């Protein structure tokens, strides 16, 4: 047996005594113990802030993103070790894949977000806001890492994914974490955390682990800290309402188990591909992870005239489901995580039986392959029928966190929405339909009570990630019973760990703070031309003031011939009456093209290529006789990593293209993106 330890203040330590005995969910054999009693939580918080947080805040978003990428690559190489231990939780290979490689994939996805943040330790949010007539006083927003700790309290069902999907976000933001997995499956989390610590990829202090009950883990949370909780709504509410959490306005993000629904559209009748997709999706949601998912379908909402056919089709599909030891290749569903969980599920099944009947499965009479069902934490899939979901409402209140779901009828789409919403808020609901009108109506009417809506049909089924799979770049959470929180969500998720602050001052000062050029800031003339400078040599604000060009009728005619753009305002002076134009106007894209001809230095140099234009606007008509020029300014610099040793070391430079006329007015503005070679090719 193994005593699974805690990682606190840079050391692996055992808690006092034994808090929890740990068992193999398949065989029932004890595999170890764990305890967190006696941990110095106050010291752990200080250690995280002073050591881990300080190190992370010195890194830029680019560096932190690459750190996540390195960690994901490292863990992927070690994945087989985690699969072996995951089997002890009762998981099949597919179940473990979701937990292990799904979690590692979350690291990769969040690592890619580095490109959506500046190459700074903090984020520049949105655009500048003018605050004065003369332009000498402006406002902006920056977002800096919170100087606290992310305390993650996770559920037993995903000991790997639950940790990685959360720490990926706080680490990218520059905030350290203390992770408290469920004591029942912490052995799998501990195995991975040992590898993470040994890899030294993360700065010391940025990740600590609590195995055991974790009593006291949130006692020292203060204003700058963030607590996330995944688990039962009742436990989450107790933690969220702790006096010091409320008094200190501690950020608390709760993702609670919810009574998620799947709705069969009236068009998806038996014999259609969509009907078969629906049955397959429900069967998967009942059996994957043995139904131990916060996103699992608990309520199967179908047209009232199709209840019997749905029941028969689902029974036929579930009859082929084999329960047992996942090491047997014939097994499709393993066990629940613990025998305690089996007891809890059976208790709630008994409560549901007071109002509705089991129509598929049996609590006691089922076969188990390759194991003793009395020793392991096994359960048969159970499906209820509720013939009156508006009045027999226990199904909308009681969750069986296992392979349990309930079929219920609806009259029309409005009724289906009402039934789905009786769950008082859920993480996800699905609508299976090929009728886009049905999909639209359901989505719009149900969205306020569901954190995610999964629209499934034959057009997307082959690539759909499924009802139960939240994705790292989309928000995961839901209102009401689901906890009211949000996890993941791409850039949105990272911002949970950043403090947004308004900044005010002169454009030159705001430019210095944001490292993004602001109108009104200094524009020293570049010497040499910016296209002759390497990435490291360029400075934000450096500007090329170009030669001038007077627009002629020949320019307009020639551009119309070359481009094929013969829009009347450019070529037909007789059609301008009643328009905003006084005379024939130059093409906007001619103005932009001519601007490029003015600001480009044609000789070969450090600029490798121009690969895009952002925020292009044409702000004033350009008539024949207008004299134009360009102020070409270094707006922002973004470092890039080398893909391999043979790759060219380079960075991305954004240039502001400010096109103006003889009066000084801006006639057009754009941001171009260029790839610029570095002077130092070793980086």
Secondary structure, DSSP 8 states (H G I E B T S, - for coil): -EEE-EEETTEEE--SS-SEEEE-TTT--EEEEE--TT--HHHHHHHIIIIIIHHHHHS-HHHHHHHHHHHHHHHHHTHHHHHHHHGGGT--HHHHHHHHHHHHHHHHHHHHGGGGS-SSSSEEEEEEEE-SSSSS-EEEEEEEE-SSEEEEE--SS-TTHHHHHHHHHHHHHT-EEEEE--TTTHHHHHHHHHHHHHHT-S-TTSEEEE-S--TTTTTT--TT-EEEEEE-HHHHHHHHT-HHHHHTT-EEEEEE---EEEEE-TT--TTSHHHHHHHHHHHHHHHGGGG--TT-EEEEEEEGGGHHHHHHHHHHHHTT--BB-TTSTT--B---S-HHHHHHHHHHHHHHTTT-EEEE--SS----BSS-TTTTT----EEEEES-TTT-GGGGT----SSEEEEEEESSHHHHHHHHHTTSSBS-EEEE-S-HHHHHHHHHHHGGGBS-EEEE-TTTTTT---TT---TTSEEEESGGG-SEEEE-THHHHGGGEEEEEEEE-HHHHHHHHTS--TTS---B-SS-GGGS-GGG--TT-EEE---EE--HHHHHHHHHHH----HHHH-GGG-TTSS-SS-B--HHHHHHHHHHHH---S--SEEEEEEEEEEEE-S--BTT-EEEEEEEEEEEEE---SSTTS--EEEEEEEEEEEETTS-EEEEEEEEEEEE-S-TT-
